[in-house]
Structure formats: C-alpha cells, structure tokens
Amino acid sequence: MTFKMEENEKDEVDVLEFELDRDGIEELMGKLNELMETKGHIGFSIDEDNDLLIHYSENEEEEE
C-alpha cells in the first residue's frame, strides 16, 4: 500500500491518497479505525481516475 500525504492550505484539511491491494486491507481498516477515533471529521470521495480519497480534519465541522 502506498500513501501520499498532501495539505490543502485553503481548507486546512489533510488528504490521504492510497492504492489498495489484498495485503493492504487490514492496514487500511486499522488506519480508518484510528482516524475515526482521533479526527473530528472524515469524508470520502472518488477522483477522476477512480481513486478513493479519504479527507479528514482535526475539528468536527457543524453540519447544517
């Protein structure tokens, strides 16, 4: 599994991008569980190359 981290200064949100193979499933599950326990907001999106992007921020934003 490869990880690339980038910081979006405008929104101050970290983006974790990855490619997943069979051996990376357990690692991904562990990382997602850790994010759920430590971050305020987690979101998912699919980019134009059909890659899954996981977005998270330190503080939970209020939903309207």
N, C-alpha and C positions, 0 to 999 in steps of 0.2 A: 504494500500500500504506500503510495506516495502522497505527501502533504505539501501544500503550498499555502503560506500564510500571507495575507495582504491586509493593510489597514486602510480603510476608507476615511480620510480625514474629514470630509464634509459631514458625514453621518456619525463619525466616531464609532463605527461598527467593525469588528473583526470578521473576516471571511475565511473559512476553512474549505479548501477545494481538494478533492481526492479522487483517485481511481481505485475501484474496489475489485479484488479478486477473491476467490474462495477462501484463501488463507487469511484475508483481512476482515472477514465478517465478525469474528469475536472481538477483534481490536476496535472495529467501528462501534459495536454495541457498547463496549466499555467506555469509549470516548463520548458517545451520546449520553450515556448514563451520568458520566462526570459533568458534562455540560448542563444537563437538566438539574443537577444538584448545586452547581456553582454559579450559573449565569442567570441573569434576570429575564432575558428574552431569547428564544430560539426560533428561527424561521428557516424554511427550506424553499429552494427554487431550482428550476432546471434552465440552464443556459441554452444558447443557440446550437451548441454542439451536443445537446442532450446529456450534459454533465450535471450531476446533483450538487448543488451548492448549499452549504449549511451556514446560516448567518446567525451570529449571536452578539449580545451586548451585555455590559456589566449591570445595567439598571433596567428593570422591567418598565416598559412604557405603558401608559394607560391606554386602554382601548376605548374608543368612543362608539 
